[in-house]
């Protein structure tokens, strides 16, 4: 549950877009949107930022991998 909640807040797009006015408090999806403009899309910068934004999620998953797999297996066993 903690992993899913972390991912939900990490990937938040609409709520920060509506409620935050300070650009320093924006989430990563909003920051990635800054690389898209009328002149063109900077795909190289978007891909680099995406690779860096996946690292904290990967670290959270690795730290709780044992509990995540245990929860999946416990819920799938009949009996």
C-alpha positions in Angstrom: 0.0 0.0 0.0 2.9 2.4 0.8 4.4 1.7 -2.6 1.2 2.4 -4.5 0.6 5.6 -2.4 4.1 6.8 -3.1 3.6 6.2 -6.9 0.3 8.0 -6.8 1.8 11.1 -5.2 5.0 10.9 -7.3 3.0 10.9 -10.5 0.5 13.6 -9.5 -0.3 15.9 -12.4 -3.7 17.5 -12.2 -3.8 18.5 -8.5 -0.4 20.3 -8.5 -1.3 21.9 -11.8 -4.5 23.4 -10.3 -3.4 24.2 -6.8 0.3 25.2 -7.0 1.4 28.6 -8.2 5.0 28.4 -7.3 7.0 26.6 -10.0 9.6 25.3 -7.5 6.9 23.1 -5.9 5.8 21.4 -9.1 6.0 17.6 -9.5 8.1 15.8 -12.1 5.3 15.3 -14.6 4.7 19.1 -14.6 8.4 19.7 -15.0 8.6 17.3 -17.9 5.9 19.2 -19.6 8.2 22.3 -19.7 10.2 20.6 -22.4 7.3 20.8 -24.8 6.8 24.1 -26.6 5.3 25.5 -29.8 8.8 25.5 -31.5 9.2 21.7 -30.9 9.7 19.0 -28.4 13.1 18.3 -26.9 12.9 14.6 -26.8 16.5 14.1 -25.6 15.9 16.2 -22.5 12.6 14.5 -21.8 14.2 11.0 -22.0 17.1 12.1 -19.8 14.7 13.5 -17.2 12.5 10.4 -17.4 15.5 8.2 -16.7 16.4 10.3 -13.7 12.8 10.4 -12.4 12.5 6.6 -12.4 15.5 6.2 -10.0 13.7 7.1 -6.7 10.7 4.9 -7.6 13.1 2.0 -8.4 14.9 2.5 -5.0 11.6 2.5 -3.1 10.6 -0.7 -4.9 13.9 -2.4 -4.2 13.7 -1.5 -0.5 10.2 -2.9 -0.2 10.4 -5.7 -2.8 10.2 -8.5 -0.2 6.9 -7.1 1.2 5.5 -6.3 -2.3 6.1 -9.8 -3.5 4.8 -11.3 -0.2 1.6 -9.3 -0.5 1.1 -10.4 -4.1 1.6 -14.1 -3.3 -0.5 -14.0 -0.2 -3.5 -12.6 -2.0 -3.2 -15.1 -4.9 -3.1 -18.3 -2.9 -6.5 -20.0 -2.4 -7.1 -21.8 0.8 
